[in-house]
Amino acid sequence: MVDFDALQAAGIANARERAPLIEYLDSLGFTAEEMVEAERRGRLFGLAGDALQRSGPPIHSLRSAAEALGVPLDDITHFWTVLGLTVADPDQVMLSQADLDALQTCVAMRDGMGDDAASGLLRVIGALMARLADAESSVVRAGRPDLWIVHSQDELATAKTYRAVAELIPRIGALLDAVHRHHLVSTRTYFEGVIRGPSEHVVCGIGFADLSGFTALTQSLTPAELSALLTEFNATVTDVVHADDGRVIKFIGDEVMWVSTTPEQLVSTAADLVDHPRARETGLQVRAGLAYGTVLDLNGDYFGNPVNLAARLVAAARPGQILAASDVRDALPDWPAVEQEPLTLKGFDVPVTAYDMSRSGG
C-alpha cells in the first residue's frame, strides 16, 4: 500500500491529490526513492518513460569507466565527446553497464582502425543518432499531444502516454540493428561496382536535385504545409533513387545529393525525379545537376571536383532541366542531349560546357 503521508514528507507535493499518478507508478514497480528523486527534478509525471529512455541504472562515471576499461580518462572523454555527448563532471555517476560496453566498443574500434578513422566514424554515428532523436521528438510532439500537461491537464494521462511512447525505444533499437545489417550488405554490393582498389576513392555518378522556387514557397506556405511538402519530396526522392539502384547521401533542406554506379543510372534517376507524376500533380518543379568521375568517399559523404560541379550545375539549371557535365554526356552518346552555352560557375577557372539531358530535350 502506498504511504502518501511518507511520500509527502519526503518531498512529493500534494501526494494524496496526486494519488492516481503515484499508484500508477507504484504498479509499475517504482520505489518511493525513485519517485522522490523524480519529483525533485520536476519529472514525477515522466518517471515511467524516463526509466525506459535510459540505457540502464547509472553505475559508472567517466573516470570509473576509464579505470574499468584500463584506458586513460582522456580517451574515454574523447570518445564521449565525438559521439556528441557531454558530461561536465568526470566523476558524475551517470553511465550504465550498456554505456560501458559501448565505450569498450569505441576502444576496440580505435585499436582496430586507428584513432582518426575511429573518431570519424564515431562522429558520424553521433550525428546520425542526434538527427534520429530530433526526428523522433518532432514526430512524437506533433502526434501525441497528451505528452504535454498543458494539453492533457492530467499528470496520469501524460505519464501513460509517455510510457507508451518510451516502450518503443528498445524496439527501435532492435529495428536499427536489423536495418543496419541490411544496409551493410547493400553498401558492399554498391561499392563492388565503383571501387578500383583498396582506396577511399571511388568512381561513380554524383547527382543533385532540388525544388525550384523553394524559397518563395516557404513564404507562402504554413509551417504544416511546408512540413508536408518536404516530407513528400524526401519520400519521393528516396523511393526513386532506390528504385534506380542509387544511394541517397544527404538532404539539405529542399536539395538531395545521391550517387549512382553508372552514368546511365545517374541520368535515369534524374529524369525520373524531374518527370515524377506526383511532382507534376502538385505543381512542383524539380531540376538536377549531374557529374561523373573519381571522388573521395569519407565517412559516408563525398568530396571532389565532380561533387562541386554537380552542385553548381543544379544551381544553374532551369526548372525541369537536367544539366550534365561532359563526362556524363560522353559516356552516353545515344542519350538525347542539347549542348548549352558555356557556363561561368563559381569555383571553376574556365567556362564549363554542360548538356541538357532531360527527356524533353530542353
Number of C-alpha atoms within 10 A of each C-alpha: 5 13 10 20 12 12 19 14 12 15 14 23 15 13 18 16 10 15 14 14 21 24 16 15 23 16 11 10 11 16 11 19 11 15 23 20 16 18 18 13 9 12 16 22 25 21 21 26 21 16 16 17 16 15 13 14 13 15 15 20 19 25 19 18 26 20 13 12 15 10 14 12 16 13 16 22 19 14 20 21 16 19 22 16 12 12 14 6 10 18 13 15 17 16 19 18 15 14 19 21 13 14 21 19 12 22 20 13 17 18 11 11 13 12 14 10 15 20 20 16 20 22 19 18 16 18 15 13 14 15 12 12 12 12 12 12 12 11 11 15 13 9 10 13 14 21 24 17 15 11 10 13 11 16 21 23 18 24 26 20 19 23 21 13 16 18 15 13 16 13 11 11 10 12 11 12 11 11 10 12 11 11 11 11 10 13 12 10 11 17 14 12 14 17 16 13 9 7 9 13 19 21 20 22 28 32 31 26 28 25 22 21 12 16 10 9 15 13 10 10 12 11 11 8 13 16 13 12 17 15 12 14 22 16 11 15 24 18 14 19 22 14 12 18 17 23 19 18 14 13 16 8 11 17 22 20 24 25 26 27 23 20 23 17 17 26 30 19 25 32 22 17 27 25 19 17 12 13 17 12 8 9 9 20 20 29 27 36 31 35 29 28 17 20 20 17 15 13 14 11 13 21 13 13 16 23 25 17 24 25 21 21 28 25 17 18 20 17 17 21 27 33 34 32 21 17 16 24 26 11 13 14 9 8 15 15 21 16 16 14 11 12 15 14 16 11 10 13 8 11 12 16 15 26 25 23 27 25 19 13 14 17
